[in-house]
Amino acid sequence: MDLVQEYYDLVVPYLEKYDYDSDEFKNKYHFTGELGAIYQKEQTIFQVWSPVAENVEVLFYGIWEKDYRIPEIPKEIWQMQKIENGAWQYKAESDLHLGIYLYRVTYFNGKQKTCVDPYAKACTINSGYTVIFDPKTVRLDQESKPRKVFTDAINAVIYEASIRDLTIYPHTDIKYKGKYLGLTETNKTNQEGKPVGLDYIKSLGVTHLQLLPFYDFATVDESNPFATYNWGYDPVNYNVPEGSFSLYPENPLARIIELKMMIQALHQNDIGVIMDVVYNHVYTVETHPFTILVPGYYFRHYPNHKLANGTFCGNEVASERSMVRRYIVDSVLYWTNEFKINGFRFDLMGILDVETISQIRQELNQIDQNIIMLGEGWNMGDILPIAKKAIPENSAKLKGVSFFNDQFRNAVRGN
């Protein structure tokens, strides 16, 4: 059976049984507690939202260490208990730092599927398994912000680039080419003696470096990262840094620490970091934890149950639903608080709804009103009403959010 047919076989019965857009579903199943693996040395609490599942289990595969071979069969299976508002919980009374796990979901027909935790913050190489960790182990000695005070988005000077591309040129003396740490190196030049990498960006006088996606994406093999090339608009784990930019992608924590070091180096040179985020679609809808945990809820469908495709990427995320909105807001706040991100560029922002983008702006204002929000406000898709889309026509509802302007392009094109 192909993946597409398997997707519809799983999802359609749930779309027929539940009205995910109803107030009844929202009121009954909106969960406000913490989600993910909540680590303490003496205990880890697993909490996952899966309101329509018959059963959810934690599959535990052991503790990661160098050269650890993950067994095909889990070492332990832990039965989760259903708590309030469609969430499931399991408390493991031991130190699970670097523990490896998946969730297994049982459906009404007895069939089962496994998935990573959508709230994962660390994973094994190539996104295979979620990894628990002690947050203290990835903290830097000095968490920094740009020293210059930035007070008005209208004065931003933004340079867009890929982490890989900025340092990959072979004829330089940058040591860590194409990696997070390549952007920490200073006093580096090309064969003509001109500055490269961080020094080049600094020489431009920009206020912000807008980096193409550096969350965990699908199409670059992290064990052989230079064999293929992709910009990264194919999301997998939204809250995990991409491993192909790390020196040690097999180490679940290395990519977190190296990314923080890169951001810190940019901040120390008075350059803010804008993160390119792609919450409008996922790479493989059929196997994504959104689908496995709550079939059909996280994506828009037509009345005939066919997936909407306003993104032209095969699916579009239903940001207007309360737990989808919550996920996106939680993700942005995690990157802001944990990695000290200075701005967010929303890919295909017009697919997302006004209320979600507005809520993000409000939450960011509580942290720092100078955090930039900008996005592609193209009017795409035909399910979300125009009045609810985060597009320029609704900019009055989105104070503090900037839009890419496509009017000149459309004029040249004759629209």
C-alpha positions as CSV (number, residue, x, y, z in Angstrom):
1,M,0.0,0.0,0.0
2,D,1.4,3.4,-0.9
3,L,1.7,6.1,1.7
4,V,-1.0,8.4,0.3
5,Q,-3.6,5.6,0.4
6,E,-2.4,4.6,3.9
7,Y,-2.8,8.3,5.0
8,Y,-6.5,8.5,3.9
9,D,-7.3,5.1,5.3
10,L,-6.1,6.3,8.7
11,V,-7.5,9.9,8.5
12,V,-10.9,9.6,6.9
13,P,-12.7,7.7,9.7
14,Y,-11.6,10.4,12.1
15,L,-12.6,13.2,9.9
16,E,-16.0,11.5,9.6
17,K,-16.3,10.9,13.4
18,Y,-15.0,14.2,14.8
19,D,-15.7,17.8,13.9
20,Y,-12.3,19.2,14.6
21,D,-13.5,22.8,14.0
22,S,-16.3,22.7,16.4
23,D,-16.4,24.5,19.7
24,E,-17.3,21.2,21.4
25,F,-14.1,19.6,20.3
26,K,-12.0,22.6,21.2
27,N,-13.6,23.0,24.7
28,K,-13.3,19.3,25.5
29,Y,-9.8,18.8,24.2
30,H,-7.8,22.0,24.5
31,F,-4.9,21.1,26.8
32,T,-2.9,23.8,28.5
33,G,-0.3,21.7,30.4
34,E,3.3,21.2,29.4
35,L,3.9,18.8,26.5
36,G,7.0,16.7,25.7
37,A,9.5,15.0,27.9
38,I,9.8,17.1,31.1
39,Y,13.2,16.2,32.6
40,Q,14.3,16.2,36.2
41,K,17.2,14.2,37.4
42,E,15.0,11.9,39.6
43,Q,12.0,11.8,37.2
44,T,11.0,12.4,33.6
45,I,7.3,13.1,32.9
46,F,6.1,12.3,29.3
47,Q,3.0,14.2,28.2
48,V,1.6,14.0,24.7
49,W,-1.7,15.2,23.2
50,S,-3.6,12.5,21.4
51,P,-7.3,12.9,22.3
52,V,-8.7,10.4,19.7
53,A,-6.3,7.6,20.4
54,E,-7.4,4.3,22.0
55,N,-4.0,4.0,23.7
56,V,-0.6,5.5,23.8
57,E,2.7,4.0,25.0
58,V,6.3,5.2,25.4
59,L,8.8,2.9,23.6
60,F,12.1,3.3,25.4
61,Y,15.3,2.3,23.6
62,G,18.0,2.9,26.2
63,I,20.4,5.7,27.0
64,W,22.4,7.3,24.2
65,E,26.2,7.2,24.3
66,K,28.9,7.3,21.7
67,D,28.7,4.4,19.2
68,Y,25.4,3.3,20.8
69,R,23.4,1.0,18.5
70,I,19.7,1.6,18.9
71,P,18.0,-1.8,19.2
72,E,15.2,-2.7,16.8
73,I,13.0,-3.8,19.7
74,P,12.4,-1.3,22.6
75,K,14.1,-2.2,25.9
76,E,11.0,-1.2,27.8
77,I,7.4,-0.3,26.9
78,W,5.6,2.1,29.3
79,Q,1.9,2.4,29.4
80,M,0.7,6.0,29.4
81,Q,-2.4,7.1,31.3
82,K,-5.0,9.4,29.8
83,I,-5.3,12.7,31.8
84,E,-7.4,15.8,31.1
85,N,-8.3,17.3,27.8
86,G,-7.0,14.4,25.6
87,A,-3.5,14.3,26.9
88,W,-1.6,11.2,28.0
89,Q,1.1,11.0,30.7
90,Y,3.7,8.6,32.0
91,K,6.1,9.3,34.9
92,A,9.5,7.5,34.7
93,E,11.1,7.5,38.2
94,S,14.8,7.5,37.1
95,D,17.4,9.7,35.5
96,L,16.7,9.5,31.7
97,H,19.2,12.1,30.5
98,L,20.0,11.1,26.9
99,G,17.1,8.5,26.9
100,I,15.8,7.5,23.5
101,Y,12.1,7.0,22.9
102,L,9.2,7.0,20.5
103,Y,5.4,7.0,21.0
104,R,3.2,4.1,19.9
105,V,-0.4,5.0,19.2
106,T,-3.3,2.4,19.0
107,Y,-6.3,3.3,16.9
108,F,-10.0,2.3,17.2
109,N,-9.4,-0.6,14.8
110,G,-6.5,-2.0,16.8
111,K,-3.9,-0.9,14.3
112,Q,-0.8,0.8,15.7
113,K,1.8,3.4,14.5
114,T,4.9,4.9,16.1
115,C,6.2,8.4,15.9
116,V,8.7,10.8,17.4
117,D,7.5,13.4,19.9
118,P,6.3,16.5,18.1
119,Y,7.7,18.5,21.1
120,A,11.1,16.9,20.7
121,K,14.1,19.2,21.4
122,A,16.8,16.7,20.5
123,C,16.9,13.7,18.3
124,T,19.1,11.0,16.9
125,I,20.8,11.3,13.6
126,N,18.4,11.8,10.7
127,S,15.4,12.4,13.0
128,G,14.8,8.7,13.8
129,Y,14.2,8.9,17.5
130,T,13.5,11.6,20.2
131,V,16.1,12.1,22.9
132,I,15.6,13.4,26.4
133,F,18.2,15.7,27.9
134,D,19.0,17.7,30.9
135,P,18.7,21.4,29.8
136,K,21.6,22.4,32.0
137,T,24.0,20.3,29.7
138,V,23.4,22.6,26.7
139,R,23.7,26.0,28.4
140,L,26.6,28.3,27.5
141,D,28.6,30.2,30.1
142,Q,27.5,33.5,28.5
143,E,24.0,33.8,27.0
144,S,24.3,37.0,25.0
145,K,22.3,39.5,23.0
146,P,23.7,42.0,20.4
147,R,25.3,44.8,22.4
148,K,23.8,47.6,20.4
149,V,20.2,48.4,21.3
150,F,17.9,47.9,18.3
151,T,14.7,49.9,18.7
152,D,12.8,50.0,15.4
153,A,12.2,47.4,12.8
154,I,12.1,50.0,10.1
155,N,15.8,50.6,10.6
156,A,16.7,46.9,10.1
157,V,19.3,46.0,7.5
158,I,18.8,42.3,6.8
159,Y,21.1,40.0,4.9
160,E,19.6,36.6,4.0
161,A,21.8,33.5,3.6
162,S,22.2,29.8,4.2
163,I,24.4,28.6,7.1
164,R,26.0,26.1,4.7
165,D,26.5,28.5,1.8
166,L,28.1,31.3,3.9
167,T,31.2,29.3,4.6
168,I,31.3,26.4,2.1
169,Y,33.5,28.1,-0.5
170,P,36.6,25.9,-0.7
171,H,39.2,28.7,-1.2
172,T,39.1,30.2,2.3
173,D,40.9,29.3,5.5
174,I,37.6,28.7,7.4
175,K,38.1,25.5,9.3
176,Y,34.5,24.4,9.7
177,K,33.1,25.0,6.3
178,G,29.3,24.7,5.9
179,K,28.8,24.3,9.6
180,Y,27.4,26.2,12.6
181,L,30.9,26.7,13.9
182,G,32.1,28.1,10.6
183,L,30.2,31.2,11.4
184,T,32.0,31.6,14.7
185,E,35.4,32.0,13.0
186,T,37.0,35.4,12.7
187,N,40.1,36.8,10.8
188,K,39.4,34.4,7.9
189,T,40.0,35.3,4.2
190,N,39.7,34.0,0.7
191,Q,42.6,33.5,-1.7
192,E,42.5,37.2,-2.5
193,G,42.8,38.2,1.1
194,K,39.3,39.5,1.4
195,P,37.2,38.8,4.5
196,V,34.8,35.8,4.5
197,G,32.2,34.3,6.8
198,L,31.4,36.3,9.9
199,D,33.9,39.0,9.1
200,Y,32.3,39.6,5.7
201,I,28.8,39.8,7.2
202,K,30.1,42.3,9.8
203,S,31.8,44.4,7.1
204,L,28.5,45.0,5.4
205,G,27.1,46.9,8.3
206,V,23.9,44.8,8.6
207,T,21.8,44.7,11.7
208,H,20.5,41.2,11.2
209,L,21.4,38.0,9.5
210,Q,18.4,36.1,8.3
211,L,19.2,32.5,8.0
212,L,17.5,29.9,5.9
213,P,15.9,27.1,7.9
214,F,18.0,25.6,10.6
215,Y,15.4,23.5,12.4
216,D,15.6,19.8,11.6
217,F,14.7,19.1,8.0
218,A,14.3,16.0,5.9
219,T,16.2,15.8,2.6
220,V,19.9,16.1,3.6
221,D,21.5,12.9,5.0
222,E,23.1,14.1,8.2
223,S,25.6,11.2,8.0
224,N,26.8,12.4,4.6
225,P,25.7,16.1,4.5
226,F,27.6,17.2,1.4
227,A,26.2,14.5,-0.8
228,T,22.9,16.4,-1.4
229,Y,21.8,20.0,-1.1
230,N,18.6,21.5,0.1
231,W,17.5,24.9,1.5
232,G,15.6,23.3,4.3
233,Y,11.9,24.0,3.5
234,D,11.0,20.5,4.4
235,P,10.3,20.4,8.1
236,V,10.5,17.4,10.3
237,N,11.3,18.3,14.0
238,Y,10.3,21.9,14.4
239,N,12.1,22.4,17.7
240,V,15.4,20.5,16.9
241,P,18.4,22.2,15.2
242,E,19.3,20.7,11.9
243,G,22.1,18.0,12.2
244,S,23.8,18.5,8.8
245,F,25.2,21.8,10.0
246,S,26.8,20.1,13.1
247,L,30.3,18.6,13.3
248,Y,28.8,15.7,15.2
249,P,25.3,15.0,14.0
250,E,25.2,11.6,15.7
251,N,25.5,13.4,19.1
252,P,22.0,14.6,20.0
253,L,23.4,17.6,22.0
254,A,26.2,18.8,19.8
255,R,24.0,20.5,17.3
256,I,22.2,22.4,20.1
257,I,25.5,23.7,21.6
258,E,27.1,24.5,18.3
259,L,24.0,26.5,17.1
260,K,24.1,28.4,20.4
261,M,27.8,29.2,19.9
262,M,27.1,30.5,16.4
263,I,24.3,32.7,17.6
264,Q,26.5,33.9,20.5
265,A,29.3,34.8,18.0
266,L,26.9,36.8,15.9
267,H,25.5,38.6,18.9
268,Q,29.0,39.5,20.1
269,N,29.5,41.2,16.7
270,D,26.3,43.1,17.1
271,I,24.4,41.1,14.6
272,G,20.9,39.8,15.4
273,V,19.6,36.5,14.1
274,I,16.4,36.1,12.2
275,M,15.1,32.5,11.9
276,D,13.3,31.3,8.8
277,V,10.4,29.2,10.0
278,V,8.1,27.0,7.9
279,Y,5.0,26.3,9.9
280,N,2.7,26.2,6.8
281,H,3.4,22.6,5.8
282,V,5.4,19.5,6.7
283,Y,7.6,17.4,4.5
284,T,5.9,14.0,4.8
285,V,2.3,14.4,6.0
286,E,1.7,10.6,6.1
287,T,4.4,9.8,8.7
288,H,4.5,13.0,10.6
289,P,3.7,12.8,14.3
290,F,0.9,15.4,13.7
291,T,-0.9,12.7,11.7
292,I,0.0,9.7,13.8
293,L,-1.1,11.3,17.1
294,V,-4.3,13.1,16.0
295,P,-5.3,11.8,12.5
296,G,-6.5,14.7,10.3
297,Y,-6.5,17.4,13.0
298,Y,-3.3,19.3,12.1
299,F,-4.0,19.7,8.4
300,R,-6.7,21.3,6.3
301,H,-9.0,19.0,4.2
302,Y,-11.8,19.7,1.7
303,P,-15.3,18.4,2.5
304,N,-14.4,15.2,0.4
305,H,-11.5,14.7,2.9
306,K,-8.8,15.4,0.3
307,L,-5.8,17.3,1.7
308,A,-5.8,21.0,0.9
309,N,-2.6,22.1,-0.9
310,G,-2.5,25.8,-0.9
311,T,1.2,25.6,-0.2
312,F,1.9,23.5,-3.3
313,C,3.9,21.3,-1.0
314,G,1.2,18.6,-0.6
315,N,-0.4,19.8,2.6
316,E,-1.2,22.9,4.6
317,V,-1.2,23.2,8.4
318,A,-4.5,24.2,10.0
319,S,-3.1,26.9,12.2
320,E,-6.7,28.2,13.1
321,R,-7.3,25.1,15.3
322,S,-6.5,25.8,18.9
323,M,-3.9,23.0,19.5
324,V,-2.2,23.7,16.2
325,R,-2.0,27.4,17.1
326,R,-0.7,26.5,20.5
327,Y,2.0,24.3,19.0
328,I,3.2,27.1,16.6
329,V,3.3,29.7,19.4
330,D,5.1,27.3,21.8
331,S,7.7,26.6,19.1
332,V,8.4,30.2,18.4
333,L,8.7,30.9,22.2
334,Y,11.1,28.0,22.6
335,W,13.5,29.3,20.0
336,T,13.2,32.8,21.4
337,N,13.9,31.8,25.0
338,E,16.4,29.0,24.5
339,F,18.4,30.3,21.5
340,K,17.9,34.1,21.9
341,I,16.6,34.5,18.4
342,N,16.0,38.1,17.4
343,G,13.4,37.7,14.7
344,F,11.3,35.3,12.7
345,R,10.7,35.2,8.9
346,F,7.5,33.2,8.3
347,D,7.5,31.2,5.1
348,L,4.1,31.4,3.2
349,M,2.7,33.4,6.2
350,G,-0.5,33.9,4.2
351,I,-1.4,30.2,4.8
352,L,-1.4,30.9,8.5
353,D,-4.3,32.7,10.2
354,V,-4.4,36.2,11.7
355,E,-5.1,35.1,15.2
356,T,-2.1,32.9,15.4
357,I,0.3,35.5,14.0
358,S,-1.2,38.1,16.3
359,Q,-0.8,35.9,19.3
360,I,2.9,35.3,18.5
361,R,3.4,39.0,18.2
362,Q,1.8,39.6,21.6
363,E,3.8,36.8,23.3
364,L,7.1,38.1,21.8
365,N,6.3,41.6,23.0
366,Q,6.3,40.2,26.5
367,I,9.9,39.1,26.0
368,D,11.3,41.9,23.7
369,Q,9.2,44.3,21.6
370,N,12.2,44.6,19.2
371,I,12.0,41.0,18.0
372,I,11.3,41.3,14.3
373,M,8.4,39.4,12.7
374,L,8.1,39.4,8.9
375,G,6.7,37.0,6.4
376,E,5.4,36.1,2.9
377,G,1.9,37.3,2.9
378,W,0.9,35.7,-0.3
379,N,-2.8,35.0,-0.6
380,M,-2.6,31.2,-1.2
381,G,-5.1,28.4,-0.5
382,D,-8.9,28.5,-0.7
383,I,-10.1,27.0,2.6
384,L,-9.2,29.7,5.1
385,P,-11.4,32.8,4.5
386,I,-9.5,35.9,3.2
387,A,-10.5,37.9,6.3
388,K,-8.6,35.3,8.5
389,K,-5.4,35.1,6.4
390,A,-2.2,36.7,7.5
391,I,-1.9,38.7,4.3
392,P,-1.3,42.4,3.6
393,E,-5.0,43.1,3.2
394,N,-5.3,42.3,6.9
395,S,-2.2,44.2,8.0
396,A,-4.2,46.5,10.2
397,K,-5.0,43.5,12.4
398,L,-1.3,42.6,12.7
399,K,0.5,45.6,14.2
400,G,4.2,44.9,14.5
401,V,4.3,42.3,11.7
402,S,5.9,43.2,8.3
403,F,5.1,41.7,4.9
404,F,7.1,41.1,1.8
405,N,5.6,43.4,-0.9
406,D,4.7,41.6,-4.1
407,Q,2.9,44.6,-5.8
408,F,5.8,45.5,-8.0
409,R,6.3,41.9,-9.1
410,N,2.6,41.6,-9.8
411,A,2.7,44.8,-11.8
412,V,5.6,43.7,-14.0
413,R,3.8,40.3,-14.5
414,G,0.6,42.1,-15.5
415,N,-1.6,40.9,-12.7
